[in-house]
Amino acid sequence: MSWTIPFARRVHGLRPSPTLAINTKARALKAEGVDIVNLSAGEPDFDTPDHIKEAAIQAIRDGFTKYTPVGGIPELKDAIAYRFINDYGLTYRPEEIMISTGGKQVLYNIAQAILDPGDEVIVPVPYWVSYPAIVELAGGKVRPLQGDPARDFALDIEALRSMITPKTKAIIINSPSNPSGAIYSRDDLKAIAKLALEKDLLIITDDIYDQIRFDGQGPEDIVSIVPEAKDHVAVVNGVSKTYAMTGWRIGYLAGPERLIGMATRIQSQSTSNPNSIAQKAALAALLGPQDCVRRMRKAFLERRDRIMEMLRAIPGISCTEPKGTFYVFPDLSSYYGRGPAGHRIEGSLDMADYLLEEARIAAVPGIVFGDDRFIRFSYATGIEAIEEGMDRLRRALARLE
Ligand SMILES: *Cc1c(COP(=O)(O)O)cnc(C)c1O
């Protein structure tokens, strides 16, 4: 007899990460020999820089292959603290820092630490796909707050204020944003911080793209803009995107000591500690030469400019220029309602399917980021793939006229 015990109610609505699923499908098609232009990747296409790999190899040779302290090795915490001072002018003590298995685990631990069933978390739209799942797995309720595409996806602060209830525990912000590439204005960040202080909310700021911004400015976040909010802010960051280290799985949290303590306790009972070898690699990344970061940022900027140029030349598309990240998030909804009878494109899922089937472009439907009008294209890929992809897009959309 087969095993029939039902799964926990908690996981009934849980779906696999759609971005990872699309990327897997595109890779499988490619492996079968199908000529796919993959614009779905959620990671840099560059290799991890050599000096970082060498540090990991050295760690293995040195036998640095045992459990580490739960919240990470002291040298890495010191390096993170150094980078906070150096990059943001912010002081964090080691007790205010925790290292985890990726920024994703940081977010997971925070949600587990602060949410009771029914507690609410405000999540601006469009959001990173994992925020709702992480909140809901902890029993929390997501309250989406629509950003305004006409104003760089800025938030309506009055709408934000009116959404706050006695059950609201936190707001998650992500600037530069995956999927839109938008950066919140200083005024909006000040207004968010003011509200959080007034209502005693936790601001979770996902700064994972802070080094991939194109405005020529150094990294900046809500704490560097409003230092008095520091005690109400959990800063989430990591090495995945900045150093092309997604597979190494190192992320970190800086925030109030109370939160670090509980998030670390949760980690002690789940993953024990982040990977020892990867921690040494992250140390080399944070303290080593940063020209690799500048090189990758420059490449992303050139690609951003090329993809925007080609998107602007396609009729019926409106698209905000990304100010950071390696994603662009055009509105293709003027093409909805078109297509052959029986195969009309009714939303972003249909559009992504159409692009995959008819144009052999892999892209992520906007609905998984909370807004069905859009499609996310990643430009973490070579210029030729971007040009070929945008050519195919133009031709495929023209066939829908
Ligand atoms: C990639 C990503 C993360 C976390 O990545 P890790 O590899 O888990 O560190 C977090 N937030 C956003 C918005 C991302 O795109």
Residues whose N, C-alpha, C, O or C-beta is under 5 A from the ligand:
A	BS01	LIG	G42 T101 G102 G103 K104 W128 N178 D206 I208 G238 S240 T246 I250 G251
